[in-house]
Amino acid sequence: MPPSSERYRRRVNRFNRLVLALQRAGVGLGRVQILTTIGQRTGQPRSIPVGVVLIDGQRYLIQAYPNAAWVANARKTPTATLAHGRRSTNIRLVEMPVEERRPLLARHLQGSPPRVGKLLVTTGLVDDPSPDAIAAAADRIAVFRVETA
């Protein structure tokens, strides 16, 4: 990760701790939800704020950081929970094949503000924030369909 993305990641981690504390107090923050997966090495619950993306009426989680722990955890144990405020739902995360990710990523970026594509550049997943470049990087960006368990 380039130095600028490391600094950005540290700031995000501090913000995530604040969001987790507010969620535990029952305060839901807009569209932010808390994903809780089982740690692949520890077997302990691991929670992180996420933004669930809605495409054609279906919910998805899209990786925003290289080596994101939640991605590795979901690959090993696809059952998880999503919480918003005091509400929690058991879910199953289904990883989309690379060829199905490409159109999903392109659709997601077409309906999103430019900062979404720029985030993927800042975090080092892609070099160019254009929808075509991000869709071409689908092999590096995990996309999971969220299903109710």
VMD Tcl script that builds the backbone (N, CA, C; Angstrom):
set m [mol new atoms 447]
animate dup $m
set s [atomselect $m all]
$s set {name element resname resid chain x y z} {
  {N N MET 1 A 0.845 -1.173 0.000}
  {CA C MET 1 A 0.000 0.000 0.000}
  {C C MET 1 A 0.896 1.243 0.000}
  {N N PRO 2 A 0.639 2.237 -0.854}
  {CA C PRO 2 A 1.422 3.465 -0.839}
  {C C PRO 2 A 1.261 4.189 0.499}
  {N N PRO 3 A 2.253 5.031 0.885}
  {CA C PRO 3 A 2.175 5.732 2.177}
  {C C PRO 3 A 0.887 6.517 2.366}
  {N N SER 4 A 0.385 7.178 1.299}
  {CA C SER 4 A -0.844 7.964 1.450}
  {C C SER 4 A -2.033 7.070 1.784}
  {N N SER 5 A -2.078 5.867 1.211}
  {CA C SER 5 A -3.194 4.974 1.513}
  {C C SER 5 A -3.064 4.403 2.923}
  {N N GLU 6 A -1.835 4.252 3.417}
  {CA C GLU 6 A -1.654 3.795 4.803}
  {C C GLU 6 A -2.166 4.845 5.782}
  {N N ARG 7 A -1.862 6.118 5.519}
  {CA C ARG 7 A -2.368 7.196 6.387}
  {C C ARG 7 A -3.895 7.232 6.335}
  {N N TYR 8 A -4.430 7.097 5.135}
  {CA C TYR 8 A -5.881 7.096 4.972}
  {C C TYR 8 A -6.491 5.945 5.762}
  {N N ARG 9 A -5.880 4.771 5.674}
  {CA C ARG 9 A -6.400 3.594 6.380}
  {C C ARG 9 A -6.392 3.805 7.895}
  {N N ARG 10 A -5.338 4.434 8.424}
  {CA C ARG 10 A -5.297 4.711 9.869}
  {C C ARG 10 A -6.443 5.632 10.276}
  {N N ARG 11 A -6.712 6.659 9.468}
  {CA C ARG 11 A -7.837 7.566 9.775}
  {C C ARG 11 A -9.159 6.810 9.738}
  {N N VAL 12 A -9.327 5.964 8.740}
  {CA C VAL 12 A -10.559 5.174 8.626}
  {C C VAL 12 A -10.709 4.251 9.828}
  {N N ASN 13 A -9.628 3.623 10.269}
  {CA C ASN 13 A -9.697 2.730 11.432}
  {C C ASN 13 A -10.161 3.475 12.679}
  {N N ARG 14 A -9.669 4.708 12.874}
  {CA C ARG 14 A -10.127 5.504 14.029}
  {C C ARG 14 A -11.619 5.803 13.905}
  {N N PHE 15 A -12.048 6.196 12.713}
  {CA C PHE 15 A -13.462 6.485 12.484}
  {C C PHE 15 A -14.310 5.231 12.700}
  {N N ASN 16 A -13.825 4.076 12.231}
  {CA C ASN 16 A -14.565 2.822 12.403}
  {C C ASN 16 A -14.801 2.505 13.873}
  {N N ARG 17 A -13.802 2.763 14.729}
  {CA C ARG 17 A -13.984 2.512 16.166}
  {C C ARG 17 A -15.117 3.372 16.725}
  {N N LEU 18 A -15.197 4.628 16.277}
  {CA C LEU 18 A -16.276 5.515 16.716}
  {C C LEU 18 A -17.633 4.992 16.239}
  {N N VAL 19 A -17.715 4.586 14.984}
  {CA C VAL 19 A -18.971 4.058 14.428}
  {C C VAL 19 A -19.405 2.806 15.184}
  {N N LEU 20 A -18.462 1.905 15.470}
  {CA C LEU 20 A -18.789 0.685 16.221}
  {C C LEU 20 A -19.329 1.026 17.601}
  {N N ALA 21 A -18.717 1.992 18.271}
  {CA C ALA 21 A -19.181 2.386 19.607}
  {C C ALA 21 A -20.602 2.946 19.541}
  {N N LEU 22 A -20.880 3.782 18.558}
  {CA C LEU 22 A -22.232 4.337 18.417}
  {C C LEU 22 A -23.246 3.242 18.105}
  {N N GLN 23 A -22.891 2.322 17.228}
  {CA C GLN 23 A -23.802 1.221 16.892}
  {C C GLN 23 A -24.091 0.369 18.122}
  {N N ARG 24 A -23.056 0.097 18.918}
  {CA C ARG 24 A -23.263 -0.709 20.132}
  {C C ARG 24 A -24.179 0.002 21.116}
  {N N ALA 25 A -24.194 1.339 21.051}
  {CA C ALA 25 A -25.091 2.117 21.907}
  {C C ALA 25 A -26.495 2.199 21.306}
  {N N GLY 26 A -26.682 1.598 20.125}
  {CA C GLY 26 A -28.003 1.572 19.507}
  {C C GLY 26 A -28.259 2.703 18.536}
  {N N VAL 27 A -27.221 3.463 18.193}
  {CA C VAL 27 A -27.373 4.584 17.270}
  {C C VAL 27 A -27.012 4.125 15.859}
  {N N GLY 28 A -28.003 4.066 14.980}
  {CA C GLY 28 A -27.748 3.710 13.586}
  {C C GLY 28 A -27.316 4.948 12.821}
  {N N LEU 29 A -26.309 4.818 11.979}
  {CA C LEU 29 A -25.776 5.959 11.235}
  {C C LEU 29 A -26.090 5.827 9.752}
  {N N GLY 30 A -27.154 6.461 9.309}
  {CA C GLY 30 A -27.488 6.455 7.889}
  {C C GLY 30 A -27.531 5.059 7.302}
  {N N ARG 31 A -26.806 4.885 6.196}
  {CA C ARG 31 A -26.799 3.589 5.508}
  {C C ARG 31 A -25.683 2.675 5.998}
  {N N VAL 32 A -24.883 3.143 6.957}
  {CA C VAL 32 A -23.785 2.326 7.478}
  {C C VAL 32 A -24.345 1.195 8.331}
  {N N GLN 33 A -23.868 -0.012 8.074}
  {CA C GLN 33 A -24.253 -1.172 8.869}
  {C C GLN 33 A -22.992 -1.817 9.421}
  {N N ILE 34 A -23.149 -2.653 10.425}
  {CA C ILE 34 A -22.017 -3.353 11.018}
  {C C ILE 34 A -22.054 -4.804 10.566}
  {N N LEU 35 A -20.989 -5.213 9.881}
  {CA C LEU 35 A -20.825 -6.595 9.453}
  {C C LEU 35 A -20.010 -7.314 10.518}
  {N N THR 36 A -20.535 -8.426 11.018}
  {CA C THR 36 A -19.791 -9.247 11.972}
  {C C THR 36 A -19.562 -10.610 11.345}
  {N N THR 37 A -18.278 -10.931 11.174}
  {CA C THR 37 A -17.866 -12.225 10.629}
  {C C THR 37 A -17.097 -12.968 11.713}
  {N N ILE 38 A -16.798 -14.219 11.465}
  {CA C ILE 38 A -15.970 -15.008 12.380}
  {C C ILE 38 A -14.537 -14.957 11.859}
  {N N GLY 39 A -13.604 -14.539 12.713}
  {CA C GLY 39 A -12.203 -14.444 12.318}
  {C C GLY 39 A -11.668 -15.788 11.867}
  {N N GLN 40 A -10.989 -15.802 10.726}
  {CA C GLN 40 A -10.517 -17.071 10.168}
  {C C GLN 40 A -9.425 -17.704 11.010}
  {N N ARG 41 A -8.616 -16.904 11.703}
  {CA C ARG 41 A -7.554 -17.481 12.538}
  {C C ARG 41 A -7.973 -17.620 13.994}
  {N N THR 42 A -8.722 -16.630 14.510}
  {CA C THR 42 A -9.059 -16.636 15.937}
  {C C THR 42 A -10.344 -17.370 16.250}
  {N N GLY 43 A -11.266 -17.417 15.284}
  {CA C GLY 43 A -12.575 -17.999 15.550}
  {C C GLY 43 A -13.468 -17.066 16.354}
  {N N GLN 44 A -13.002 -15.838 16.601}
  {CA C GLN 44 A -13.758 -14.852 17.375}
  {C C GLN 44 A -14.531 -13.922 16.434}
  {N N PRO 45 A -15.660 -13.371 16.901}
  {CA C PRO 45 A -16.405 -12.420 16.072}
  {C C PRO 45 A -15.571 -11.167 15.784}
  {N N ARG 46 A -15.627 -10.706 14.550}
  {CA C ARG 46 A -14.925 -9.495 14.116}
  {C C ARG 46 A -15.944 -8.587 13.442}
  {N N SER 47 A -16.016 -7.333 13.892}
  {CA C SER 47 A -17.021 -6.397 13.375}
  {C C SER 47 A -16.357 -5.215 12.681}
  {N N ILE 48 A -17.007 -4.764 11.608}
  {CA C ILE 48 A -16.503 -3.623 10.843}
  {C C ILE 48 A -17.689 -2.903 10.199}
  {N N PRO 49 A -17.648 -1.563 10.163}
  {CA C PRO 49 A -18.696 -0.828 9.453}
  {C C PRO 49 A -18.570 -1.052 7.943}
  {N N VAL 50 A -19.693 -1.232 7.287}
  {CA C VAL 50 A -19.722 -1.424 5.834}
  {C C VAL 50 A -20.886 -0.645 5.241}
  {N N GLY 51 A -20.783 -0.394 3.958}
  {CA C GLY 51 A -21.891 0.189 3.214}
  {C C GLY 51 A -22.459 -0.881 2.302}
  {N N VAL 52 A -23.699 -1.251 2.515}
  {CA C VAL 52 A -24.337 -2.253 1.666}
  {C C VAL 52 A -24.802 -1.544 0.396}
  {N N VAL 53 A -24.442 -2.111 -0.746}
  {CA C VAL 53 A -24.751 -1.526 -2.046}
  {C C VAL 53 A -25.975 -2.234 -2.620}
  {N N LEU 54 A -26.933 -1.465 -3.106}
  {CA C LEU 54 A -28.144 -2.026 -3.708}
  {C C LEU 54 A -28.045 -1.887 -5.231}
  {N N ILE 55 A -28.062 -3.028 -5.932}
  {CA C ILE 55 A -28.025 -3.038 -7.401}
  {C C ILE 55 A -29.160 -3.938 -7.880}
  {N N ASP 56 A -30.088 -3.356 -8.632}
  {CA C ASP 56 A -31.246 -4.098 -9.153}
  {C C ASP 56 A -31.999 -4.832 -8.052}
  {N N GLY 57 A -32.168 -4.189 -6.905}
  {CA C GLY 57 A -32.931 -4.770 -5.808}
  {C C GLY 57 A -32.187 -5.815 -4.994}
  {N N GLN 58 A -30.945 -6.087 -5.322}
  {CA C GLN 58 A -30.145 -7.083 -4.604}
  {C C GLN 58 A -29.052 -6.365 -3.804}
  {N N ARG 59 A -28.766 -6.872 -2.606}
  {CA C ARG 59 A -27.744 -6.266 -1.744}
  {C C ARG 59 A -26.374 -6.909 -1.988}
  {N N TYR 60 A -25.331 -6.061 -1.989}
  {CA C TYR 60 A -23.961 -6.525 -2.189}
  {C C TYR 60 A -23.023 -5.813 -1.224}
  {N N LEU 61 A -21.921 -6.488 -0.900}
  {CA C LEU 61 A -20.795 -5.871 -0.206}
  {C C LEU 61 A -19.626 -5.894 -1.171}
  {N N ILE 62 A -18.948 -4.750 -1.295}
  {CA C ILE 62 A -17.839 -4.618 -2.230}
  {C C ILE 62 A -16.578 -4.258 -1.454}
  {N N GLN 63 A -15.523 -5.005 -1.710}
  {CA C GLN 63 A -14.237 -4.777 -1.046}
  {C C GLN 63 A -13.700 -3.401 -1.422}
  {N N ALA 64 A -13.239 -2.634 -0.422}
  {CA C ALA 64 A -12.680 -1.312 -0.682}
  {C C ALA 64 A -11.187 -1.238 -0.370}
  {N N TYR 65 A -10.654 -2.233 0.329}
  {CA C TYR 65 A -9.248 -2.228 0.737}
  {C C TYR 65 A -8.573 -3.534 0.346}
  {N N PRO 66 A -7.301 -3.460 -0.095}
  {CA C PRO 66 A -6.567 -4.699 -0.349}
  {C C PRO 66 A -6.423 -5.483 0.954}
  {N N ASN 67 A -6.450 -6.773 0.877}
  {CA C ASN 67 A -6.259 -7.645 2.045}
  {C C ASN 67 A -7.249 -7.368 3.176}
  {N N ALA 68 A -8.469 -6.986 2.854}
  {CA C ALA 68 A -9.484 -6.724 3.880}
  {C C ALA 68 A -9.793 -8.013 4.635}
  {N N ALA 69 A -9.691 -7.957 5.958}
  {CA C ALA 69 A -9.894 -9.156 6.781}
  {C C ALA 69 A -11.305 -9.714 6.626}
  {N N TRP 70 A -12.304 -8.836 6.474}
  {CA C TRP 70 A -13.675 -9.340 6.376}
  {C C TRP 70 A -13.840 -10.215 5.137}
  {N N VAL 71 A -13.093 -9.920 4.068}
  {CA C VAL 71 A -13.179 -10.721 2.847}
  {C C VAL 71 A -12.652 -12.127 3.114}
  {N N ALA 72 A -11.479 -12.218 3.742}
  {CA C ALA 72 A -10.904 -13.533 4.068}
  {C C ALA 72 A -11.817 -14.298 5.016}
  {N N ASN 73 A -12.389 -13.590 5.992}
  {CA C ASN 73 A -13.296 -14.240 6.948}
  {C C ASN 73 A -14.543 -14.762 6.244}
  {N N ALA 74 A -15.116 -13.962 5.341}
  {CA C ALA 74 A -16.334 -14.371 4.625}
  {C C ALA 74 A -16.067 -15.546 3.693}
  {N N ARG 75 A -14.875 -15.595 3.135}
  {CA C ARG 75 A -14.538 -16.726 2.262}
  {C C ARG 75 A -14.453 -18.017 3.063}
  {N N LYS 76 A -13.937 -17.929 4.279}
  {CA C LYS 76 A -13.803 -19.134 5.102}
  {C C LYS 76 A -15.131 -19.518 5.749}
  {N N THR 77 A -15.839 -18.529 6.304}
  {CA C THR 77 A -17.123 -18.771 6.973}
  {C C THR 77 A -18.125 -17.754 6.432}
  {N N PRO 78 A -18.943 -18.132 5.452}
  {CA C PRO 78 A -19.819 -17.164 4.796}
  {C C PRO 78 A -21.035 -16.709 5.607}
  {N N THR 79 A -21.292 -17.320 6.757}
  {CA C THR 79 A -22.399 -16.839 7.580}
  {C C THR 79 A -21.907 -15.667 8.419}
  {N N ALA 80 A -22.762 -14.662 8.568}
  {CA C ALA 80 A -22.384 -13.441 9.270}
  {C C ALA 80 A -23.647 -12.756 9.769}
  {N N THR 81 A -23.483 -11.582 10.367}
  {CA C THR 81 A -24.634 -10.758 10.737}
  {C C THR 81 A -24.410 -9.343 10.222}
  {N N LEU 82 A -25.509 -8.676 9.915}
  {CA C LEU 82 A -25.506 -7.255 9.591}
  {C C LEU 82 A -26.375 -6.568 10.625}
  {N N ALA 83 A -25.860 -5.505 11.220}
  {CA C ALA 83 A -26.615 -4.783 12.242}
  {C C ALA 83 A -26.706 -3.312 11.867}
  {N N HIS 84 A -27.838 -2.720 12.225}
  {CA C HIS 84 A -28.045 -1.285 12.072}
  {C C HIS 84 A -28.768 -0.824 13.323}
  {N N GLY 85 A -28.080 -0.030 14.128}
  {CA C GLY 85 A -28.661 0.349 15.410}
  {C C GLY 85 A -28.851 -0.889 16.264}
  {N N ARG 86 A -30.048 -1.104 16.764}
  {CA C ARG 86 A -30.328 -2.265 17.620}
  {C C ARG 86 A -30.845 -3.477 16.841}
  {N N ARG 87 A -31.024 -3.322 15.519}
  {CA C ARG 87 A -31.528 -4.416 14.675}
  {C C ARG 87 A -30.376 -5.219 14.086}
  {N N SER 88 A -30.486 -6.533 14.139}
  {CA C SER 88 A -29.444 -7.407 13.605}
  {C C SER 88 A -30.099 -8.501 12.761}
  {N N THR 89 A -29.465 -8.848 11.638}
  {CA C THR 89 A -29.985 -9.868 10.734}
  {C C THR 89 A -28.897 -10.884 10.427}
  {N N ASN 90 A -29.244 -12.161 10.499}
  {CA C ASN 90 A -28.312 -13.213 10.093}
  {C C ASN 90 A -28.292 -13.267 8.572}
  {N N ILE 91 A -27.088 -13.325 8.014}
  {CA C ILE 91 A -26.942 -13.326 6.557}
  {C C ILE 91 A -25.969 -14.410 6.109}
  {N N ARG 92 A -25.970 -14.627 4.807}
  {CA C ARG 92 A -24.990 -15.505 4.162}
  {C C ARG 92 A -24.366 -14.678 3.042}
  {N N LEU 93 A -23.038 -14.681 2.975}
  {CA C LEU 93 A -22.319 -13.937 1.947}
  {C C LEU 93 A -21.889 -14.896 0.842}
  {N N VAL 94 A -22.317 -14.612 -0.374}
  {CA C VAL 94 A -22.004 -15.455 -1.526}
  {C C VAL 94 A -21.069 -14.665 -2.440}
  {N N GLU 95 A -19.827 -15.143 -2.567}
  {CA C GLU 95 A -18.865 -14.429 -3.409}
  {C C GLU 95 A -19.227 -14.602 -4.881}
  {N N MET 96 A -19.230 -13.490 -5.579}
  {CA C MET 96 A -19.576 -13.498 -6.995}
  {C C MET 96 A -18.347 -13.879 -7.823}
  {N N PRO 97 A -18.532 -14.703 -8.866}
  {CA C PRO 97 A -17.417 -15.025 -9.767}
  {C C PRO 97 A -16.921 -13.746 -10.458}
  {N N VAL 98 A -15.661 -13.728 -10.846}
  {CA C VAL 98 A -15.051 -12.538 -11.443}
  {C C VAL 98 A -15.866 -12.013 -12.620}
  {N N GLU 99 A -16.330 -12.867 -13.498}
  {CA C GLU 99 A -17.074 -12.402 -14.673}
  {C C GLU 99 A -18.398 -11.739 -14.292}
  {N N GLU 100 A -18.989 -12.130 -13.180}
  {CA C GLU 100 A -20.225 -11.482 -12.731}
  {C C GLU 100 A -19.929 -10.187 -11.984}
  {N N ARG 101 A -18.718 -10.052 -11.447}
  {CA C ARG 101 A -18.340 -8.823 -10.733}
  {C C ARG 101 A -18.229 -7.645 -11.688}
  {N N ARG 102 A -17.690 -7.890 -12.880}
  {CA C ARG 102 A -17.414 -6.787 -13.807}
  {C C ARG 102 A -18.643 -5.910 -14.061}
  {N N PRO 103 A -19.776 -6.475 -14.482}
  {CA C PRO 103 A -20.940 -5.609 -14.710}
  {C C PRO 103 A -21.486 -5.012 -13.409}
  {N N LEU 104 A -21.363 -5.741 -12.301}
  {CA C LEU 104 A -21.838 -5.201 -11.023}
  {C C LEU 104 A -21.013 -3.984 -10.605}
  {N N LEU 105 A -19.699 -4.081 -10.743}
  {CA C LEU 105 A -18.837 -2.950 -10.391}
  {C C LEU 105 A -19.112 -1.755 -11.296}
  {N N ALA 106 A -19.272 -2.006 -12.585}
  {CA C ALA 106 A -19.563 -0.914 -13.519}
  {C C ALA 106 A -20.893 -0.249 -13.170}
  {N N ARG 107 A -21.920 -1.037 -12.878}
  {CA C ARG 107 A -23.232 -0.485 -12.509}
  {C C ARG 107 A -23.146 0.318 -11.216}
  {N N HIS 108 A -22.412 -0.225 -10.249}
  {CA C HIS 108 A -22.250 0.460 -8.964}
  {C C HIS 108 A -21.615 1.835 -9.166}
  {N N LEU 109 A -20.576 1.910 -9.978}
  {CA C LEU 109 A -19.883 3.181 -10.170}
  {C C LEU 109 A -20.691 4.164 -10.997}
  {N N GLN 110 A -21.479 3.675 -11.928}
  {CA C GLN 110 A -22.291 4.570 -12.751}
  {C C GLN 110 A -23.324 5.302 -11.905}
  {N N GLY 111 A -23.812 4.656 -10.846}
  {CA C GLY 111 A -24.829 5.277 -10.006}
  {C C GLY 111 A -24.280 5.891 -8.734}
  {N N SER 112 A -22.959 6.032 -8.636}
  {CA C SER 112 A -22.336 6.533 -7.411}
  {C C SER 112 A -21.616 7.849 -7.668}
  {N N PRO 113 A -21.406 8.629 -6.599}
  {CA C PRO 113 A -20.617 9.853 -6.765}
  {C C PRO 113 A -19.160 9.506 -7.110}
  {N N PRO 114 A -18.423 10.426 -7.734}
  {CA C PRO 114 A -17.037 10.159 -8.141}
  {C C PRO 114 A -16.127 9.718 -6.994}
  {N N ARG 115 A -16.439 10.101 -5.769}
  {CA C ARG 115 A -15.571 9.746 -4.642}
  {C C ARG 115 A -15.475 8.229 -4.438}
  {N N VAL 116 A -16.468 7.473 -4.899}
  {CA C VAL 116 A -16.438 6.016 -4.734}
  {C C VAL 116 A -15.298 5.424 -5.560}
  {N N GLY 117 A -15.170 5.833 -6.812}
  {CA C GLY 117 A -14.066 5.361 -7.643}
  {C C GLY 117 A -12.727 5.854 -7.125}
  {N N LYS 118 A -12.691 7.096 -6.657}
  {CA C LYS 118 A -11.445 7.658 -6.124}
  {C C LYS 118 A -10.990 6.914 -4.875}
  {N N LEU 119 A -11.936 6.414 -4.071}
  {CA C LEU 119 A -11.573 5.639 -2.878}
  {C C LEU 119 A -10.775 4.400 -3.271}
  {N N LEU 120 A -11.190 3.725 -4.325}
  {CA C LEU 120 A -10.484 2.516 -4.761}
  {C C LEU 120 A -9.080 2.834 -5.265}
  {N N VAL 121 A -8.877 4.052 -5.781}
  {CA C VAL 121 A -7.536 4.494 -6.167}
  {C C VAL 121 A -6.729 4.793 -4.907}
  {N N THR 122 A -7.325 5.532 -3.968}
  {CA C THR 122 A -6.643 5.890 -2.720}
  {C C THR 122 A -6.185 4.659 -1.960}
  {N N THR 123 A -7.005 3.624 -1.936}
  {CA C THR 123 A -6.658 2.419 -1.175}
  {C C THR 123 A -5.738 1.479 -1.943}
  {N N GLY 124 A -5.467 1.787 -3.207}
  {CA C GLY 124 A -4.515 0.995 -3.967}
  {C C GLY 124 A -5.091 -0.196 -4.719}
  {N N LEU 125 A -6.415 -0.316 -4.783}
  {CA C LEU 125 A -7.000 -1.442 -5.523}
  {C C LEU 125 A -6.954 -1.229 -7.035}
  {N N VAL 126 A -7.028 0.036 -7.458}
  {CA C VAL 126 A -6.981 0.352 -8.890}
  {C C VAL 126 A -6.123 1.599 -9.101}
  {N N ASP 127 A -5.719 1.830 -10.356}
  {CA C ASP 127 A -4.916 3.016 -10.684}
  {C C ASP 127 A -5.758 4.144 -11.258}
  {N N ASP 128 A -6.940 3.815 -11.767}
  {CA C ASP 128 A -7.783 4.787 -12.459}
  {C C ASP 128 A -9.221 4.633 -11.949}
  {N N PRO 129 A -9.894 5.753 -11.604}
  {CA C PRO 129 A -11.243 5.645 -11.039}
  {C C PRO 129 A -12.370 5.469 -12.053}
  {N N SER 130 A -12.049 5.259 -13.319}
  {CA C SER 130 A -13.120 5.129 -14.315}
  {C C SER 130 A -13.848 3.794 -14.145}
  {N N PRO 131 A -15.155 3.759 -14.468}
  {CA C PRO 131 A -15.905 2.504 -14.358}
  {C C PRO 131 A -15.277 1.357 -15.154}
  {N N ASP 132 A -14.743 1.647 -16.343}
  {CA C ASP 132 A -14.130 0.589 -17.155}
  {C C ASP 132 A -12.883 0.024 -16.481}
  {N N ALA 133 A -12.046 0.901 -15.925}
  {CA C ALA 133 A -10.817 0.442 -15.263}
  {C C ALA 133 A -11.142 -0.368 -14.014}
  {N N ILE 134 A -12.152 0.054 -13.287}
  {CA C ILE 134 A -12.520 -0.668 -12.067}
  {C C ILE 134 A -13.143 -2.015 -12.422}
  {N N ALA 135 A -13.978 -2.048 -13.445}
  {CA C ALA 135 A -14.551 -3.329 -13.880}
  {C C ALA 135 A -13.446 -4.270 -14.356}
  {N N ALA 136 A -12.411 -3.722 -15.003}
  {CA C ALA 136 A -11.294 -4.552 -15.467}
  {C C ALA 136 A -10.486 -5.117 -14.294}
  {N N ALA 137 A -10.569 -4.471 -13.130}
  {CA C ALA 137 A -9.838 -4.927 -11.940}
  {C C ALA 137 A -10.681 -5.864 -11.078}
  {N N ALA 138 A -11.728 -6.416 -11.644}
  {CA C ALA 138 A -12.662 -7.253 -10.870}
  {C C ALA 138 A -11.991 -8.443 -10.206}
  {N N ASP 139 A -10.874 -8.903 -10.754}
  {CA C ASP 139 A -10.187 -10.036 -10.123}
  {C C ASP 139 A -9.527 -9.636 -8.804}
  {N N ARG 140 A -9.366 -8.314 -8.553}
  {CA C ARG 140 A -8.763 -7.832 -7.302}
  {C C ARG 140 A -9.786 -7.261 -6.328}
  {N N ILE 141 A -11.044 -7.154 -6.749}
  {CA C ILE 141 A -12.080 -6.534 -5.913}
  {C C ILE 141 A -13.168 -7.567 -5.641}
  {N N ALA 142 A -13.214 -8.053 -4.416}
  {CA C ALA 142 A -14.221 -9.058 -4.055}
  {C C ALA 142 A -15.602 -8.410 -3.975}
  {N N VAL 143 A -16.596 -9.114 -4.475}
  {CA C VAL 143 A -17.990 -8.684 -4.402}
  {C C VAL 143 A -18.788 -9.862 -3.859}
  {N N PHE 144 A -19.554 -9.604 -2.799}
  {CA C PHE 144 A -20.378 -10.646 -2.184}
  {C C PHE 144 A -21.839 -10.244 -2.263}
  {N N ARG 145 A -22.690 -11.175 -2.677}
  {CA C ARG 145 A -24.138 -10.974 -2.621}
  {C C ARG 145 A -24.568 -11.278 -1.193}
  {N N VAL 146 A -25.433 -10.439 -0.648}
  {CA C VAL 146 A -25.931 -10.613 0.716}
  {C C VAL 146 A -27.276 -11.321 0.640}
  {N N GLU 147 A -27.351 -12.495 1.246}
  {CA C GLU 147 A -28.603 -13.253 1.293}
  {C C GLU 147 A -29.034 -13.397 2.742}
  {N N THR 148 A -30.332 -13.330 2.992}
  {CA C THR 148 A -30.840 -13.565 4.336}
  {C C THR 148 A -30.687 -15.041 4.661}
  {N N ALA 149 A -30.120 -15.324 5.838}
  {CA C ALA 149 A -29.876 -16.731 6.226}
  {C C ALA 149 A -31.145 -17.374 6.742}
}
mol reanalyze $m
mol bondsrecalc $m
mol representation Tube
mol addrep $m
